């Protein structure tokens, strides 16, 4: 029955977020509160970016209502961390809304993120210890503060970096937080002195609700974006929940120590649920530093951009991100329920399947390119075959944004099949060609038989 309270909190957060999202969407359309389309954007029409406000209010109201229930009295027994989370979230949302409207420079945004993260660490929401096999590593006050600030800023930017497709951040966060809520619940019931109602689980539950309530308006084609305010808020709360759980784990007090196999799941799972944002963030930072640019310089080379350029549709690209997040996070969670060999096997199979679906468009494109190169040039000139021939177009050297919009990508996918059929048909002899070839063979045979007939007549 205790889990029901978390479900009710999530449902309340979802309802408030959904209702406010509709209101904000209508007001944004009426008063034209949306920016112009940028070169790196995937959408083709101006769309409001203030959905993060609805998520913030939905989460804040739900937490305030939960504070009135006796079941959550342990969560609010120390009001300092709760107020710090609210203050940090408010700072992040204000910075995000300002960026969504006026497009702030990266230094201003980073300063706001550092202030918000420092506020959390100052009020005790920080990583004080790291659980390992056989015990814990206790961090000093300064090391804990710096590590906490670094993790929070890292996760916020990682989540914000993947906010480029309709429903991507909300869906990935939904999957990751459902897995993390299950884990935190199992962890709480496994402690010697169980604390079923804790801050990490409550934050995770209300964040799940906010994502559920926001998705209907953010699903492709999106009517409302969460913007930097929403993406940074999601990253902030996910980092806060992970820090709250990880820093309080005592491996020796767990009843499922053997099933944890090994006992570094408290560290591994928070990384697993954030694997996609962290991977995209790491690749972006390395790519920009190698180019001599700031790590926060915007470009069109994120993972979701690359999936679209490979030939995936908008919907398929989002589903691929969902699949990778689910496989890695659920695979880590399986260590709690099955033997390690089975968990590893299931995860490996899932990763292979995800890899296949990720690279499938490349296989189709290679087939089309080979067919185009083998076909006669004159037969395919009017079909625009040159753009599918890497020898005729240096696709890898094309500038950012040169691959076109999502609509152009779909048109290219349809053209690929047509070109492949055309190329194969160009090498297939028609009935007229077969009859003409047969006539020429008969004529040649007649010409060869004529001299023989003349020689026999002379004889």
Secondary structure, DSSP 8 states (H G I E B T S, - for coil): -HHHHHHHHHHHHHHHHHHHHHHHHHHHHHTT------TT---SS--B--HHHHHHHHHHHHHHHHTTSGGGTTTTSSHHHHHHHHHHHHHHHHHHHHHHHH---HHHHHHHHHHHHHHHHHTT-S--EEEETTEEEE--HHHHHHHHHHHHHHHHHHHHHTTTSTTHHHHHHHHHHHHHHHHHHHHHHHSSS--SS-HHHHHHHHHHHHHHHHHHHHSSS-SB--HHHHHHHHHHHHHHHHHHHHTT--GGG-TTHHHHSSTTHHHHHHHHHTHHHHHHHHHHHHHHHHTT--TT---S-SHHHHHHHHT--HHHHHHHHHHHHHHHHHHHHGGGTS-HHHHHHHHHHHHHHHHHHHHHHHHHHHHHHHHHHHS-HHHHGGGTGGGG-TTTS-GGG--TTTT--HHHHHHHHHHHHHHHHHHHHHTS--HHHHHHHHHHHHHHHHHHHHHHHHHHHH-
